[in-house]
Amino acid sequence: MTLLNSQRWLSFGFFFFFITWGIFLPFWTGWLTTDKGLTVTAASIVMGVGMILRSFSTFLFFPMMTRKAPLVSVIRWMGIASIIALILYIPASSFTALLIITALFSMFYPTLLPAIESSATVLMQREHIHYGKSRSYGSIGYTVSVFIIGAFIGFWGEGVILYGMIAGLGILVFYFFQRAPIALTSFDTSQPHKRTSLKQLFQSKTFIVIAILAVLLQGAHTAYYNYGFIYLNDLQVNGVYIGLILNIAVLFEIIFFTQADRYFANVKISTLYIIASAGSSLRWLLIFLFPTAPIFILSQGLHALSFGFAHYAFIQYISKHLDASLIAPAQGFYAAFAMSLSIAILTFPAGFLYDLQPSYAFASMMICSVPAFILVLMTRKKLQF
């Protein structure tokens, strides 16, 4: 398969996954309360358990699977398992049933993201594809999904969320069963000489620092992910415009990823993290100092720094500095701790602070971003990253 085709294959892979992510992430809790009749507290418990198991599956289950099968096979079969779990939701109505099904779904579906990200890293190493260009398709897919599902809900109600998710995953599975790059169908870490452990991964002092930075900077988005919608609602922003405002961040994310490889592929990892941590700190400080809708809208542009640069820095590091056999464990760690557990843990204090004063919750995120900035400055010369 040619370089152009591998690039295109990955781009559409990101696009189809984030179509489903754009359904699951913003709408699933609401679907549990409106369509399945759970209280907000009960739905929060269900989603909380799901997030914990999501961390377990991406940290342990996913790397284990990559030692048994090529990445494309992992994507295919985890996609099928996810669809089966979704179908089980249809007759379920009790809290217990929904909790069990969500736990099952959380063991399969979240592994798709690190699997696709790992595929991207392998293709970066072996075929020198442009990560940012392909990843931007994921952001586009997310935006498209949010708009379409939001419109469908307006016409047919929250019931379309589940069926939209099933349809989205069906398309994803069909796509990944088509021809895939040879580098992914033959990439099999089950070979004895490629077996790795987390101990091997964390023998690198540089990776330890990178891992801490990833956890801090992704965790710093906790208040935004959990309370962005509620915050705008509290500011009396018309519900029609809230979705548009939240998508401004994704728009800047798309712009960043489309240009990232052109301008930042050869920039030092530490410099990328300095920009990310400084941008993150400025973003939360602005919302704290000026709790108004116009400033919140302005701060959305900083998502390209707080999220885009932090994510791109991690991908650049593992693609340039890690052996291929360490990619899956590194992606599993990132998905579990940076993208899941850090947010789950910080949700509790952020929620407490939001009840006291909404702007306090956003200000508290600097507890993550400022130490990240300091850590980069303290270690960049010694570790030379």
ZAMARTI-101886 format. One record per residue (C-alpha): x, y, z negated. Coordinates in Angstrom, 3 decimals, decimal comma. Layout:
BEGIN
X;Y;Z
...
This chain:
BEGIN
0,000;0,000;0,000
1,407;3,380;0,968
2,201;6,222;-1,399
-0,755;8,221;-0,088
-3,140;5,351;-0,720
-1,796;4,753;-4,228
-2,267;8,420;-5,020
-5,820;8,326;-3,694
-6,584;5,052;-5,459
-5,528;6,504;-8,798
-7,381;9,768;-8,203
-10,679;7,999;-7,624
-9,972;5,664;-10,532
-9,740;8,665;-12,857
-12,813;10,211;-11,221
-15,045;7,176;-11,754
-13,905;6,609;-15,330
-14,500;10,210;-16,355
-17,937;10,108;-14,781
-18,780;7,608;-17,539
-16,809;9,536;-20,173
-18,859;12,624;-19,309
-21,968;10,634;-20,219
-20,656;8,922;-23,326
-18,733;11,674;-25,098
-21,277;14,541;-25,133
-24,581;12,629;-24,978
-24,310;9,307;-26,815
-25,028;10,521;-30,353
-28,021;12,493;-29,081
-29,278;9,426;-27,209
-29,140;7,347;-30,399
-31,264;9,920;-32,243
-33,780;10,790;-29,522
-34,206;7,581;-27,538
-33,480;5,006;-30,250
-34,973;6,967;-33,146
-31,993;6,991;-35,515
-31,556;9,837;-37,955
-28,547;12,092;-37,477
-26,897;10,506;-40,511
-27,511;6,975;-39,226
-26,267;7,892;-35,747
-23,144;9,430;-37,281
-22,450;6,198;-39,156
-22,896;4,162;-35,973
-20,574;6,447;-34,007
-18,067;6,586;-36,872
-17,811;2,802;-36,982
-17,467;2,817;-33,220
-14,602;5,300;-33,387
-12,754;3,220;-35,974
-13,075;0,110;-33,828
-12,114;2,165;-30,783
-8,841;2,958;-32,540
-8,295;-0,715;-33,337
-9,038;-1,874;-29,794
-6,768;0,662;-28,089
-3,929;0,245;-30,587
-3,845;-3,561;-30,897
-6,308;-5,206;-28,506
-5,253;-3,291;-25,386
-1,464;-3,907;-25,655
-2,198;-7,562;-26,406
-4,270;-7,864;-23,223
-1,533;-6,270;-21,108
0,815;-9,035;-22,257
-1,616;-11,576;-20,830
-2,752;-10,000;-17,557
-1,925;-7,236;-15,041
-3,369;-3,787;-15,699
-5,918;-3,980;-12,894
-7,285;-7,253;-14,295
-7,639;-5,638;-17,725
-9,650;-2,782;-16,205
-11,884;-5,131;-14,245
-12,812;-7,479;-17,073
-13,113;-4,824;-19,767
-15,446;-2,973;-17,406
-17,636;-6,055;-16,996
-17,649;-6,677;-20,763
-18,670;-3,035;-21,320
-21,631;-3,374;-18,954
-22,812;-6,516;-20,742
-22,628;-4,676;-24,082
-24,615;-1,766;-22,617
-27,361;-4,088;-21,397
-27,730;-5,365;-24,960
-28,738;-1,836;-25,984
-31,949;-2,021;-23,944
-34,005;-4,229;-26,322
-32,230;-3,054;-29,493
-34,103;-0,724;-31,827
-32,997;-1,367;-35,424
-30,060;0,338;-37,120
-28,289;-2,987;-37,658
-28,638;-4,074;-34,037
-27,431;-0,721;-32,730
-24,479;-0,775;-35,135
-23,406;-4,261;-34,015
-23,784;-3,469;-30,316
-21,881;-0,197;-30,696
-19,099;-2,061;-32,488
-18,961;-4,565;-29,616
-19,046;-1,838;-26,967
-16,260;0,033;-28,778
-13,990;-2,982;-28,506
-14,205;-2,987;-24,695
-15,040;0,383;-23,162
-12,318;2,557;-24,809
-9,553;0,285;-23,491
-10,333;1,467;-19,954
-8,755;4,874;-20,535
-5,297;3,720;-21,715
-5,381;1,062;-18,990
-5,918;3,679;-16,286
-3,393;6,046;-17,884
-0,875;3,187;-18,034
-1,566;2,490;-14,366
-0,762;6,133;-13,641
2,525;5,916;-15,531
3,566;2,743;-13,721
2,794;4,354;-10,363
4,760;7,440;-11,410
7,775;5,267;-12,143
7,544;2,919;-9,177
5,992;5,007;-6,415
6,572;8,559;-7,685
2,947;9,596;-7,372
1,879;12,999;-8,747
0,127;12,507;-12,083
-1,438;15,952;-12,371
-3,045;15,761;-8,947
-4,782;12,470;-9,751
-5,681;13,393;-13,338
-7,452;16,533;-12,111
-9,971;14,225;-10,420
-10,839;12,906;-13,873
-11,623;16,406;-15,112
-13,737;17,005;-12,017
-15,610;13,739;-12,634
-16,300;14,753;-16,231
-17,685;18,128;-15,176
-19,863;16,636;-12,447
-21,205;14,025;-14,848
-22,144;16,551;-17,552
-24,069;18,678;-15,059
-25,860;15,767;-13,373
-26,866;13,952;-16,570
-27,942;17,236;-18,142
-30,210;17,889;-15,161
-31,591;14,327;-15,189
-32,397;14,609;-18,887
-34,401;17,736;-18,108
-36,493;15,795;-15,590
-36,753;12,296;-17,085
-35,705;12,547;-20,719
-32,861;11,055;-22,747
-33,575;7,522;-21,527
-31,526;8,241;-18,388
-28,361;8,405;-20,503
-28,117;4,637;-20,987
-29,019;3,787;-17,406
-26,659;6,454;-16,114
-23,884;4,852;-18,169
-24,670;1,384;-16,809
-24,719;2,710;-13,249
-21,479;4,623;-13,758
-19,651;1,597;-15,135
-21,078;-0,555;-12,347
-19,572;1,781;-9,752
-16,266;1,824;-11,655
-16,055;-1,971;-11,796
-16,935;-2,280;-8,104
-14,214;0,217;-7,245
-11,513;-1,542;-9,274
-12,380;-4,891;-7,697
-11,301;-3,427;-4,365
-7,719;-3,531;-3,141
-5,273;-2,110;-5,707
-1,598;-1,063;-5,562
0,750;-4,047;-5,658
2,707;-2,395;-8,476
-0,342;-2,880;-10,711
-1,514;-6,313;-9,598
2,000;-7,695;-10,170
2,831;-5,703;-13,308
2,585;-8,434;-15,927
4,117;-7,856;-19,333
3,335;-11,425;-20,370
6,772;-12,414;-19,098
8,997;-13,268;-22,076
11,683;-10,708;-21,236
9,077;-7,961;-21,212
7,393;-8,689;-24,494
7,526;-5,689;-26,730
6,439;-4,646;-30,182
5,594;-1,402;-31,899
8,818;-1,806;-33,860
10,760;-1,500;-30,619
8,777;1,564;-29,650
9,389;3,341;-32,930
13,101;2,588;-32,994
13,432;5,782;-30,958
13,574;8,881;-33,167
12,478;10,952;-30,196
9,349;8,871;-29,703
8,490;9,268;-33,384
8,599;13,045;-32,967
6,602;12,869;-29,718
4,013;10,663;-31,435
3,621;13,111;-34,331
3,239;16,016;-31,903
0,609;14,118;-29,919
-1,406;13,326;-33,057
-1,210;16,898;-34,360
-2,067;18,659;-31,105
-4,913;16,370;-30,080
-6,252;16,326;-33,635
-6,294;20,143;-33,527
-9,283;19,903;-31,168
-11,490;18,270;-33,821
-13,530;21,355;-34,711
-14,000;22,214;-31,035
-15,153;18,729;-30,007
-17,497;18,297;-32,956
-18,887;21,787;-33,431
-18,372;23,722;-30,197
-21,980;23,219;-29,117
-23,368;23,912;-32,614
-21,149;27,002;-32,978
-22,455;28,573;-29,775
-25,985;27,744;-30,835
-25,353;29,468;-34,178
-24,158;32,516;-32,235
-27,611;32,611;-30,580
-26,287;31,677;-27,146
-29,072;30,504;-24,855
-28,994;26,725;-24,526
-29,008;27,043;-20,741
-25,584;28,702;-20,867
-23,915;26,583;-23,545
-23,136;23,745;-21,134
-21,655;26,221;-18,666
-19,488;27,800;-21,370
-18,159;24,451;-22,576
-17,294;23,506;-19,002
-15,073;26,578;-18,646
-12,450;24,659;-20,637
-12,683;21,734;-18,224
-12,363;24,117;-15,272
-9,079;25,479;-16,614
-7,998;21,901;-17,319
-8,651;21,031;-13,668
-6,660;24,031;-12,447
-3,756;23,094;-14,702
-3,602;19,451;-13,653
-3,775;20,292;-9,945
-0,707;22,528;-10,317
1,167;20,773;-13,133
3,426;18,555;-11,009
4,342;21,473;-8,770
5,418;23,813;-11,544
6,108;21,728;-14,654
7,347;18,268;-13,588
10,960;19,255;-14,307
10,314;21,372;-17,383
11,732;20,003;-20,640
9,263;18,038;-22,756
10,003;20,234;-25,773
9,170;23,370;-23,773
5,825;21,872;-22,765
5,063;21,152;-26,423
6,073;24,677;-27,481
3,602;26,115;-24,974
0,897;23,656;-26,108
1,311;24,341;-29,843
1,526;28,122;-29,378
-1,546;28,120;-27,123
-3,440;25,924;-29,569
-2,621;28,193;-32,519
-3,678;31,290;-30,591
-6,929;29,637;-29,520
-8,116;28,804;-33,046
-6,832;32,094;-34,468
-8,878;34,093;-31,956
-12,087;32,223;-32,818
-11,419;32,725;-36,539
-10,649;36,444;-36,301
-13,380;37,291;-33,777
-16,414;35,001;-34,292
-18,283;36,180;-31,217
-19,479;34,477;-28,038
-17,301;36,612;-25,686
-14,107;35,703;-27,591
-15,100;32,031;-27,670
-15,604;32,149;-23,901
-12,213;33,848;-23,480
-10,561;31,227;-25,686
-11,841;28,467;-23,406
-9,105;29,366;-20,941
-6,539;28,317;-23,551
-7,735;24,712;-23,216
-5,233;24,383;-20,383
-2,513;25,052;-22,975
-3,854;23,350;-26,105
-4,965;20,160;-24,334
-3,506;20,210;-20,818
0,123;20,899;-21,721
0,045;18,546;-24,732
-1,379;15,673;-22,692
0,924;16,288;-19,731
3,965;16,421;-22,026
3,187;12,990;-23,479
2,655;11,436;-20,038
5,870;13,004;-18,725
7,834;11,675;-21,682
6,696;8,063;-21,439
7,077;7,989;-17,654
10,622;9,375;-17,737
12,043;7,930;-20,939
10,318;4,617;-21,682
10,851;1,227;-20,108
7,857;-0,062;-18,161
7,236;-2,738;-20,799
6,740;-0,033;-23,443
4,132;1,951;-21,522
1,075;-0,025;-22,647
1,994;0,056;-26,382
2,722;3,799;-26,097
-0,615;4,439;-24,369
-2,374;2,274;-26,937
-0,856;4,306;-29,767
-1,798;7,573;-28,059
-5,395;6,521;-27,454
-5,798;5,137;-30,971
-4,103;7,753;-33,128
-3,982;10,978;-31,108
-7,319;10,691;-29,311
-9,349;8,813;-31,931
-8,161;8,452;-35,531
-6,784;11,966;-35,918
-10,117;13,403;-34,802
-12,114;10,972;-36,940
-10,138;11,829;-40,087
-10,141;15,600;-39,529
-13,895;15,598;-38,892
-14,616;15,327;-42,634
-12,700;18,413;-43,882
-13,666;20,371;-40,755
-17,347;19,612;-41,407
-17,032;20,764;-45,013
-15,399;24,019;-43,917
-17,974;24,566;-41,176
-20,729;24,453;-43,787
-18,886;27,136;-45,783
-18,187;29,334;-42,775
-18,068;28,153;-39,144
-14,925;30,121;-38,330
-13,092;28,412;-41,215
-13,352;25,070;-39,396
-11,565;26,473;-36,358
-8,940;28,254;-38,465
-8,180;24,972;-40,244
-7,025;23,475;-36,952
-3,885;25,607;-37,237
-2,861;23,195;-39,995
-2,058;20,913;-37,066
-0,875;23,324;-34,373
1,508;25,466;-36,451
3,439;22,479;-37,913
3,646;21,072;-34,373
5,265;24,313;-33,195
7,740;24,226;-36,087
8,541;20,535;-35,530
9,467;21,138;-31,877
11,774;24,009;-32,780
13,462;21,946;-35,503
14,101;18,854;-33,388
14,484;19,917;-29,739
18,255;20,545;-29,896
19,127;17,555;-32,045
17,065;15,054;-30,066
17,489;16,871;-26,729
14,022;16,216;-25,349
